[in-house]
Amino acid sequence: MADDAPPQAEPAAPAPSADSAVCRQGYLDKCRDFLCEPVGLFLATLDAQDAADAATDPQAFPEASDPVAVSLSGSNVDLFTGRLSYMQVFSICDSLSCLKALKVLDLSYNNIDDAGAKAVARGVETCKTLRTLSLRGNDIGPAGIASIVEALNTASAAEDGATLATLDVNGNPLTDEGGVVVAKFLETNTTLQALDVGNCEFGDVTVIAVCAALCEANKTLNDLNLENPRIRSIEDETSVHVAKMLARNNTLTALNLGKHRMRDHGCHTLVDYGLTRNATLRKLNLRCNELTEMGGAAIHRLLTQHPEVTWLDLSCNRLATRGVMDVAQALPFNYTLDHLDVRSNGIESDGIVALAENALRSTRLTSLRLWGNHIGVRAAEAVMQLVTDSAEDTRPLELDVEPYEVGDRVCVARLSPNEPPSAVVMSVA
């Protein structure tokens, strides 16, 4: 009888894993050995994993772990006045292997030097799940980047090694010596998909070496930020090498060439011999170059003969009215462009009117940046008409200016719309 059946025992609660607790204690021991204060943010991450492990039945879900992101950026409010010391970096990196689901490690803006980079390299080599590493704004030089590259090569060669997909070393003084190390790594890279080496004190040598590595050898990298190299020539020689690379590369989808001192001749070379022969690039950043109204024709050809482009930044050039009118006239013939940025280009009313009239004729444009130009009364009226017409369209258009009326006069004010993704996207995936 059911009433006579012995009562069934309640299922036992899953025993919390000791891994995280051991890792926490191991980290504290390392801090004591290195005579440094434990970092509260890192301890909080270890405690969070401990709680997650305790709530998970290891028998029912032996591999269940939420992705872990460790953010120890010096710009964080908790670290802004106490950025990581040399020994704190060592103790943290020696403990990374305990975080079995670590996906993102952010150590930006902490004054990490070459010795610290060597410690980071050891952590990268031992942490098998790490996908994104940010070392932006530190003090890593050629020796430091060589250590990191060596760790990436070692890890990728191992059967169960790390598969880092995103590396951000923007703002470190790598110089050409470190740049050549990066270029050589790209020749054999099989895991890195996004690389940010902007503002790294590179010269022409590094730009040329990176372009040579990406001509055919690399089939993995798809997102590259090469912004602000120290190019001293005014003859646009590097544009030839970038164009050659784009003509032969079928992997890159995003490229940042901001602050390359590119002039009109270089832009024509880039488009005619590179972009019009490329079928994969989607995002192109040409901000803060030296393009004038004569470069508008090249951008027109880019938009009409390279229809795959979806994101184009031309801000802080000198296209002026004539140049931007060439750009505007290409919009109705482009069926993929989502975002166009022409801020601070010295554009007068005729150019703004041309952009406003052609923006709605574009079948795809959803984001247009205009601020920093000479938006007079007639241009403001054209912007108001654009806003009115786009509001009635099924495809709303996002602007960075907002028209308003003062009496019988139309003026514009600056908005702060959501910025589109940058060249290198930090993600957990």
Secondary structure, 3 states (H helix, E strand, C coil): CHHHCCCCCCCCCCCCCCHHHHHHHHHHHHHHHCCCCCCHHHHHHHHHHHHHHHCCCCCCCCCCCCCEEEECCCCCCCCCCCCCCHHHHHHHHCCHHHCCCEEEEECCCCCCCHHHHHHHHHHHHHCCCCCEEECCCCCCCHHHHHHHHHHHHHHHHCCCCCCCCEEECCCCCCHHHHHHHHHHHHHHCCCCCEEECCCCCCCHHHHHHHHHHHHCCCCCCCEEECCCCCCCCCCCHHHHHHHHHHHHCCCCCEEECCCCCCCHHHHHHHHHHCHHHCCCCCEEECCCCCCCHHHHHHHHHHHHHCCCCCEEECCCCCCHHHHHHHHHHHHHHCCCCCEEECCCCCCCHHHHHHHHHHHCCCCCCCEEECCCCCCCHHHHHHHHHHHHHHHHCCCCCEECEEEEEECCEEEEEECCCCCCCCCCCCCCC
